[in-house]
Amino acid sequence: MTHIPSTSNRPRQPGYEYICAEAYYVAIDTHQHLPLFEDVQLRMIVERAWRALPDRFPAVRLDAWAVMPSHFRAVIWLNEPSTPMAFKPSIGTVVGSFKAFAAVQWAAWLRDVAPERPAEVWQHGFYEQFIRDAHQLTNVRRYIGTIPDSHINSV
């Protein structure tokens, strides 16, 4: 099994165009690495936000993903848009939208149910790794599928 580090704010590859039809491994940590996703309601909000991405960005296709107590891991595809005038999102735009949507939904739920709880969900930034070939894609999917204490999903 290939180990994929979970560091955040990794520098981008110089000269690489990140708006392309390719697969990415994405890792996102919770605020202060707390086990926030042990809360079933927050985990459901995160799962709904992730599943909604293709509705917001038609060029996005979801692959294997997992919600762990203190982080989220996924493979996401950025495909060419179906029409020439369609919006081509970058991986940063897609992940930022996902994080924002989940955080807003969580804050709204807390206001109604548990206003004393802190609303922070995510650590700043995220880690992404461009998946270069089918072998690496298989290894990343296997890695996501074997993470202990996770809720594994595949589309």
C-alpha positions in Angstrom: 0.0 0.0 0.0 1.3 3.5 -0.9 1.4 5.9 2.0 -0.1 9.3 1.1 0.9 12.1 3.6 -1.8 14.3 5.0 0.1 17.6 5.1 -1.8 20.8 4.3 -0.8 23.8 2.2 1.5 21.8 -0.1 3.0 24.0 -2.8 1.7 23.6 -6.3 3.8 22.2 -9.1 5.4 25.1 -11.0 4.1 25.5 -14.6 1.3 22.9 -14.2 -2.2 24.0 -15.3 -4.5 22.8 -12.5 -7.6 23.3 -14.6 -7.7 20.0 -16.6 -9.6 16.8 -17.0 -7.7 14.7 -14.4 -8.1 13.0 -11.1 -6.9 14.4 -7.7 -6.5 13.0 -4.3 -7.7 15.5 -1.7 -7.2 15.5 2.0 -8.9 18.0 4.3 -8.4 18.2 8.1 -10.8 19.3 10.7 -10.3 22.5 12.8 -7.4 21.7 15.2 -7.5 18.1 14.1 -10.5 17.5 16.5 -12.7 14.4 15.9 -15.6 16.6 14.8 -17.0 14.0 12.4 -17.8 11.7 15.2 -20.9 13.9 15.4 -23.4 12.1 13.2 -25.1 15.3 12.2 -21.9 17.0 11.0 -20.8 13.9 9.2 -24.2 13.8 7.3 -23.8 17.5 6.5 -20.3 16.9 5.1 -21.5 13.9 3.1 -24.4 15.9 1.6 -22.1 18.8 0.7 -19.7 16.4 -1.0 -22.5 14.6 -3.0 -23.8 18.0 -4.1 -20.6 19.1 -5.8 -21.6 17.7 -9.3 -24.8 19.7 -9.2 -22.9 22.9 -8.6 -20.0 22.0 -10.9 -21.2 19.7 -13.8 -17.5 19.1 -14.8 -16.9 17.4 -11.4 -17.1 13.6 -11.0 -16.8 12.1 -7.5 -14.8 8.9 -7.0 -13.9 7.1 -3.7 -14.1 9.1 -0.5 -14.1 8.6 3.2 -15.1 10.6 6.3 -12.9 9.9 9.3 -13.3 11.4 12.8 -10.8 14.2 12.1 -10.4 14.4 8.3 -11.9 13.8 4.9 -10.2 12.0 2.0 -11.4 11.7 -1.6 -10.6 11.2 -5.2 -12.2 13.8 -7.4 -12.2 14.2 -11.2 -12.2 17.5 -13.0 -13.5 16.8 -16.5 -13.8 18.9 -19.5 -17.2 20.8 -19.5 -19.9 19.4 -21.7 -20.4 22.8 -23.4 -17.7 25.2 -24.6 -19.1 28.1 -22.5 -19.4 26.0 -19.3 -17.4 27.0 -16.2 -14.1 25.0 -15.7 -13.5 24.9 -12.0 -10.0 24.5 -10.5 -9.5 22.0 -7.7 -9.1 24.9 -5.3 -12.5 26.3 -6.3 -14.3 23.0 -5.9 -12.7 22.2 -2.5 -13.3 25.7 -1.3 -16.9 25.5 -2.3 -17.3 22.2 -0.5 -15.7 23.4 2.7 -17.8 26.6 2.7 -21.1 24.9 2.0 -20.5 22.3 4.8 -19.4 25.0 7.2 -22.4 27.2 6.6 -24.8 24.3 6.9 -23.1 23.2 10.2 -23.3 26.8 11.6 -27.0 27.0 10.7 -27.7 23.6 12.4 -25.8 24.7 15.5 -27.7 28.0 15.8 -30.9 26.0 16.0 -29.8 23.1 18.1 -26.7 23.8 20.1 -25.7 27.5 20.0 -23.1 27.0 22.7 -20.9 24.7 20.5 -18.1 26.2 18.4 -18.9 26.3 14.7 -15.4 25.9 13.2 -15.2 22.8 11.0 -12.1 22.9 8.8 -8.4 23.5 9.1 -7.1 26.2 6.7 -6.1 24.9 3.3 -6.1 21.4 2.0 -3.7 18.9 0.5 -4.1 17.8 -3.1 -2.1 15.4 -5.2 -2.5 15.1 -9.0 -3.1 11.4 -9.8 -0.7 10.7 -12.7 -1.8 7.2 -13.9 -4.1 4.2 -13.3 -1.6 2.5 -11.0 -1.5 5.5 -8.7 -5.3 5.9 -8.9 -5.7 2.2 -7.8 -3.3 2.8 -4.9 -5.2 5.9 -3.7 -8.5 4.2 -3.9 -7.1 1.3 -1.9 -5.7 3.7 0.6 -9.0 5.4 1.1 -10.8 2.1 1.3 -8.6 0.7 4.0 -8.4 3.7 6.4 -9.5 2.6 9.9 -12.4 4.2 11.7 -13.8 5.7 8.5 -17.1 5.8 6.7 -16.1 4.7 3.2 -18.1 5.7 0.1 -17.7 5.3 -3.6 -19.7 6.8 -6.4 
